[in-house]
């Protein structure tokens, strides 16, 4: 939960990555974003599981995939 908005919670990402930026276009209709740091949800929201799973997978593999990109 967020102290400033108790009815909200967020999934935070490392702010020095481009993860949240990369989620904006494909998931603009699915999520509310907070800067380059978080996806924010209302407590009453139905969370779209498939798009959220894709975001989490991207975050968990970010450094591995980034390393591969730099090698080529």
N, C-alpha and C positions, 0 to 999 in steps of 0.2 A: 504494500500500500504506500501511497505517497502521502506524507504528512500534510502537504498543502491541499490535497484533494483526496480525502479518505475513501471516496467511492471509486477511486481509480487505482490501478496497479500497472506496472510496466515491466517489460522485458528489456534489459539494458545490454548494450553491446559496447565494445571498446571504442571510444570516441576518436581514436587516431586511425581507425580503419575507414574504409568506404562502404562498409556493410549496409548501414541504414540508407545511405544514398542509393545503393544498388537495389534496395527493396522498394523505393518510392514509386517508380514507374509501373512495374508489374503488379504491385499490390496497393495502389492508390485507393481503390474502392474497398479493400479489405481491412486496412489498418489506419490508425491515427499515429503520426510520427511526432517525436519531440526532438527537434534539432537533428544532430548526427549521432544521437546517443540511444534512442529508445523507441520501442513500439508501445503505445499506451492503450490500455483497455479500461472500459467502465466495468464495474462489478456486475452489472446486469447484462453485459454483452455475451452473445454466443460467439465464442472464438472460432474462427475458421481454421480447422485443424490442418488441412493440407497445405495452405499457404504458410501457416506458422511453422509446420514441420520443415518446409523448404528453407525458411529463414534460419531456423536453428541448425539445420544441416550445413548451410553456407557458413555460419559462424564457427561451427566445429571443425570445418575443413579449410577455413580461410588461410591460415599460415601454410598448410601443406600445399594448397593450390597456388598460393602466391609464390612459393619457392619454385614450383614447376614452371610457372610463367617466366620467372627471371632466368631460368636455365636456358630457355629457348630463345 
